[in-house]
Amino acid sequence: MNDWQRKSPLDWQTYVNKLVKVVAVEKHEYEGWVLTVDPISASVVLATFPENEKVSISFVMGHAVQEVEILQEGDSDMKQRLARILEPEESQAYSPEELEERKNALKTWLETNHIPVGEQGELGRTLSVAGVLTIDPPYGPEQCSSANEIILSRVQGLVQGYFDK
């Protein structure tokens, strides 16, 4: 196990949204913005933005990482650009203000119908229904997720009904 693999998830979190240079085995070097680090394998997920092309994603396997050097801190624009990479395409059609409006309207409607709902996640962007179901942006029935299929089906039906009204 190498030094990189011995780090904790909190250590790896400090690299997220930063431009880094990763030195891997056999002197291979990779440069890019850190999207995330897999907590199990310690693999680094890098994003690069080649000119006139869509984003390019690379993975550097954790066991191959020898050194990671931070080259640049990400500003707020870069953090938003990186966050949009992992968003579903349909949520990109909404501005941040529209997404906030949709979230709040759905949350209010669920509360009005006596369904326990809260917000979770770093930015409070995900709705949590009764602690067993989540609704991600843009807050439609397709964005509902739960291990309990019965609850999933019923809440999806409610959300669909809300948007059909």
C-alpha positions in Angstrom: 0.0 0.0 0.0 1.4 3.4 -1.0 1.3 6.7 0.9 -1.6 7.9 -1.3 -3.7 4.9 -0.4 -3.0 5.4 3.3 -4.6 8.8 3.3 -8.1 9.2 4.7 -11.1 10.4 2.8 -10.8 13.8 4.6 -7.3 14.1 3.3 -8.4 13.3 -0.2 -11.2 15.8 0.0 -8.6 18.6 0.3 -7.7 17.9 -3.4 -11.2 18.2 -4.8 -11.8 21.2 -7.2 -8.0 21.8 -7.5 -5.7 21.5 -10.5 -3.2 18.8 -9.7 -0.3 16.9 -11.2 -0.4 13.2 -10.5 2.9 11.2 -10.8 2.1 7.6 -11.3 4.2 4.4 -11.7 6.8 4.4 -14.5 7.0 8.2 -14.3 3.6 8.7 -16.0 2.2 12.2 -15.3 -1.4 13.3 -15.4 -2.7 16.8 -15.0 -6.3 17.9 -14.4 -8.9 19.1 -12.0 -9.8 16.6 -9.3 -13.5 15.8 -9.4 -13.3 13.2 -6.7 -11.2 10.4 -5.1 -12.7 7.0 -4.7 -12.6 6.2 -1.0 -12.2 2.4 -1.6 -9.6 2.2 -4.3 -8.0 5.7 -3.8 -8.4 6.2 -7.5 -8.3 9.9 -8.6 -10.9 11.2 -11.1 -9.5 14.1 -13.2 -11.3 16.5 -15.5 -9.6 18.4 -18.3 -11.1 20.9 -20.6 -9.3 20.7 -24.0 -10.0 23.7 -26.3 -13.1 23.4 -28.5 -13.9 19.9 -27.1 -16.1 18.5 -24.4 -14.7 17.7 -21.0 -12.3 14.8 -20.8 -12.4 12.5 -17.7 -9.4 10.4 -16.7 -8.9 7.9 -13.9 -5.6 7.3 -12.2 -5.8 4.1 -10.2 -5.0 4.5 -6.5 -2.3 1.8 -6.4 -0.4 3.5 -9.2 -0.3 7.0 -7.6 3.1 8.0 -6.3 2.7 11.7 -5.7 0.0 14.4 -6.1 1.0 18.0 -6.3 -1.6 20.8 -6.1 -0.9 23.3 -8.9 -3.8 25.7 -8.5 -6.8 26.3 -6.3 -10.2 26.3 -8.0 -12.2 29.5 -8.0 -16.0 29.6 -7.7 -16.4 29.5 -11.5 -14.3 26.4 -11.8 -16.1 24.7 -8.9 -19.4 25.3 -10.7 -18.0 24.1 -14.0 -16.8 20.9 -12.3 -20.1 20.4 -10.4 -22.0 20.6 -13.7 -20.0 17.7 -15.2 -21.8 15.2 -12.9 -25.2 16.9 -13.1 -27.8 15.2 -15.3 -28.2 17.0 -18.6 -31.9 17.9 -17.9 -30.9 19.9 -14.8 -28.4 21.9 -16.8 -31.4 23.4 -18.6 -32.4 25.2 -15.4 -30.5 28.2 -13.8 -29.4 27.8 -10.2 -32.3 30.1 -9.2 -34.9 28.0 -11.1 -33.6 24.8 -9.5 -33.8 26.5 -6.0 -37.4 27.6 -6.9 -38.4 24.1 -8.0 -36.8 22.5 -4.9 -38.6 24.9 -2.5 -41.9 24.6 -4.3 -41.8 20.7 -4.2 -40.6 20.7 -0.6 -43.5 23.0 0.4 -46.0 20.9 -1.5 -44.7 17.7 0.2 -44.9 19.3 3.6 -48.4 20.6 2.9 -49.3 16.9 2.2 -47.8 15.8 5.5 -44.8 14.1 4.0 -41.7 14.5 6.1 -39.0 16.2 3.9 -35.7 17.8 4.6 -32.6 18.9 2.7 -29.3 17.1 2.7 -25.9 17.3 1.1 -23.2 19.9 1.3 -25.3 22.6 -0.5 -28.7 21.3 0.6 -29.5 20.5 -3.0 -31.0 17.0 -2.4 -34.4 16.6 -0.8 -34.7 13.7 1.7 -38.2 12.2 2.1 -38.6 10.4 5.5 -35.0 9.5 5.4 -35.6 6.7 2.9 -35.8 8.5 -0.4 -33.9 11.2 -2.1 -34.8 13.6 -4.9 -32.0 15.3 -6.8 -32.1 18.3 -9.1 -34.1 19.1 -11.2 -36.6 17.4 -8.7 -38.7 15.3 -11.1 -39.9 11.7 -10.6 -36.9 10.4 -12.5 -34.6 11.9 -9.9 -36.2 10.0 -7.0 -34.0 7.3 -5.6 -34.7 4.7 -2.9 -33.9 1.1 -2.0 -37.5 0.6 -1.1 -39.4 0.1 -4.4 -42.8 0.6 -2.9 -41.9 3.9 -1.4 -40.1 4.9 -4.6 -43.1 4.1 -6.7 -45.5 6.0 -4.5 -43.4 9.1 -4.1 -42.6 9.1 -7.9 -46.4 9.0 -8.5 -46.9 11.9 -6.1 -44.2 14.0 -7.7 -45.5 13.3 -11.1 -49.0 14.3 -10.0 -47.5 17.5 -8.6 -45.9 18.4 -11.9 -49.0 17.4 -13.9 -51.3 19.8 -11.9 
